[in-house]
Each structure stands twice: as structure tokens, then as C-alpha cells.
Amino acid sequence: MKKQILSLTRGAMFAALYVLLTLLSSLFGLASGNIQVRLSEALLILIILYPEAAVGIPIGCLISNLFFGLMPWDLLFGTLATVIGCVGALALRKTGNPLLVPIPNVLANALIVPAVIILSMGGEGTWVSFPFFALTVGIGEIIACFGVGWFVYIAVKKIRH
């Protein structure tokens, strides 16, 4: 019973941290749009240490997309990209290599979020911009997941052990 409560509490903590870090990104205009670096995406690497983050992060993403996203497409597809990323991260968690864990999230977001951006712009005649948006979203994900995420991972690992 204690393990279940601890797991639930950690999942809720990851959801809350995701929302808080997305708010911080939003203050700098980086939470959504064609150029985005959601600092909250840095939490994804922690799935290697805390598998319950794979539940909390998508919940935090859904809540964040309610406030900071490109509604309504972002609610569905933006959150779906994070769910796919977290499922992939859980699968790669078994490798024990923290540098592999964020790869599914980077790929899912780089492939799905550009469509969200285009659909929120009206969709017509803007699909030619898909490669540009895929590049900018992908670079933002790499910065958040591997750049910021690596420092988060090192800090949490030191505190944890």
C-alpha cells in the first residue's frame, strides 16, 4: 500500500512540475508555437529513475495544453505525442541508458506537433511548412530533453543516491 501511495504521489508531482515548468516556458514565449522549448520536457529523462513519471508527464501536458497550447488540436494531438514519447521512454528505460530514453519523445513531438501548428493556423496551404516546423520543434525538444534534461537527470541522480 505504501508503494502505491508513493507512486501515485510521484506521478502527481511530475504532473505538477510539468505544468509549472510549462508556465515558466510560457513566460518566455516558448511553451507553444513554431519555435518552442518547453522546459517541462526535460522531466522525461527521469522516467529512467521514476517510471511513474510516464503517467504524470502526459497528465501535466494535458493540463498545460489547456492553458498554454494551441487549442483544440494541441489538447488531443499534443498530448498524444507526449503519451507516445512516454510509452517509448518506458520501453527504452530497460536499456539503463538515460540518453536513449528521450528519443521517442523527440521523434513523436517533431512529427506530430508540426501538424498541430499547421491545423491551428487553418491548415490550408501551410502544409509546405511542415519540414520547417518539424525542424524547429525537433530542435526545441532536443534542447529540452537532452540539454536541460541531462542536467536534471544528473542532479536528481545525485540527490537520489
C-alpha positions in Angstrom: 0.0 0.0 0.0 2.8 2.4 0.8 4.5 1.8 -2.6 1.2 2.6 -4.3 0.8 5.8 -2.4 4.4 6.8 -3.1 4.0 6.0 -6.8 0.7 8.0 -7.0 2.3 10.9 -5.2 5.3 10.9 -7.5 3.1 10.8 -10.6 1.1 13.8 -9.3 4.4 15.6 -8.5 5.6 15.1 -12.1 2.2 16.4 -13.5 2.5 19.5 -11.3 6.2 20.1 -12.2 5.3 19.7 -15.9 2.6 22.4 -15.6 4.9 24.7 -13.5 7.8 24.4 -16.0 5.5 24.9 -18.9 4.3 28.1 -17.3 7.9 29.2 -16.9 8.5 28.4 -20.6 5.3 30.4 -21.5 6.6 33.4 -19.7 9.4 33.4 -22.3 7.1 32.7 -25.2 8.4 29.2 -25.6 5.5 27.0 -24.5 3.8 26.6 -27.8 4.1 27.7 -31.4 6.5 27.0 -34.2 9.6 27.7 -32.0 9.2 26.1 -28.6 11.4 24.8 -25.9 9.2 23.5 -23.1 11.5 23.2 -20.1 8.9 20.7 -18.8 10.0 18.2 -21.5 13.3 17.9 -19.6 11.4 15.8 -17.0 11.0 13.0 -19.5 14.6 11.7 -18.9 13.6 11.0 -15.3 11.4 8.1 -16.5 14.6 6.0 -16.2 14.6 6.6 -12.4 10.9 7.0 -11.8 8.6 5.0 -14.1 5.5 6.8 -12.6 6.7 9.9 -14.4 5.3 8.2 -17.6 1.8 8.8 -16.2 2.4 12.2 -14.6 4.0 13.8 -17.5 1.2 13.3 -20.0 -1.3 14.5 -17.4 0.8 17.6 -16.9 1.0 18.0 -20.6 -2.8 17.8 -21.0 -3.3 20.4 -18.2 -0.6 22.6 -19.8 -2.2 22.4 -23.2 -5.5 23.6 -21.7 -3.7 26.8 -20.7 -0.8 27.3 -23.0 -1.4 25.1 -26.0 -2.9 25.7 -29.5 -6.4 24.5 -28.7 -8.2 22.3 -29.6 -5.7 20.4 -31.7 -3.0 20.6 -29.0 -5.2 19.0 -26.4 -5.6 15.9 -28.4 -2.6 15.5 -30.6 0.0 17.4 -28.5 -0.9 15.3 -25.5 -0.9 12.2 -27.7 2.7 13.0 -28.8 3.7 13.1 -25.1 1.9 9.8 -24.4 3.7 8.1 -27.3 7.0 9.6 -26.1 6.4 8.3 -22.5 5.5 4.8 -23.7 8.6 4.7 -25.8 10.7 6.0 -22.9 9.3 3.3 -20.7 10.4 0.7 -23.2 13.9 2.2 -23.5 14.2 2.5 -19.7 15.1 -1.1 -19.6 18.3 -0.4 -21.5 19.6 1.6 -18.5 20.9 4.3 -20.8 19.4 7.7 -20.0 20.5 9.1 -23.3 18.2 6.8 -25.2 15.1 7.4 -23.0 14.1 10.8 -24.6 14.4 9.7 -28.2 10.8 8.6 -28.7 9.5 11.9 -27.2 11.7 14.0 -29.5 10.6 12.0 -32.6 6.9 11.9 -31.6 6.8 15.7 -31.0 8.8 16.5 -34.1 6.4 14.5 -36.2 3.1 15.3 -34.5 3.4 18.9 -33.2 4.1 20.5 -36.6 0.7 19.2 -37.8 -0.9 20.7 -34.6 0.7 24.1 -35.5 -0.5 23.9 -39.1 -4.0 22.8 -38.1 -4.2 25.7 -35.6 -3.2 28.1 -38.4 -6.1 26.9 -40.5 -4.4 24.1 -42.3 -4.9 25.3 -45.9 -1.8 26.0 -47.9 0.5 25.8 -44.9 1.5 22.1 -45.1 4.5 23.1 -47.1 5.8 24.5 -43.8 5.7 21.0 -42.2 9.5 20.4 -42.6 10.4 23.8 -41.1 8.1 23.2 -38.1 9.4 19.6 -37.7 12.9 21.0 -37.6 12.2 23.8 -35.1 10.0 21.6 -32.8 12.6 18.8 -33.0 15.5 21.2 -32.1 13.4 22.6 -29.2 12.8 19.0 -28.0 16.5 18.1 -28.3 17.4 21.2 -26.3 14.8 20.5 -23.6 15.2 16.7 -23.4 18.9 16.2 -23.9 20.3 19.6 -22.9 18.3 20.6 -19.9 17.2 17.1 -19.3 20.7 15.8 -18.8 21.4 18.3 -16.1 18.1 17.4 -14.4 19.0 13.7 -14.6 22.5 14.3 -13.1 21.1 16.5 -10.2 18.2 14.1 -9.4 20.5 11.0 -9.5 23.0 12.6 -7.1 20.2 13.5 -4.7 18.5 10.1 -5.0 21.7 8.1 -4.2 
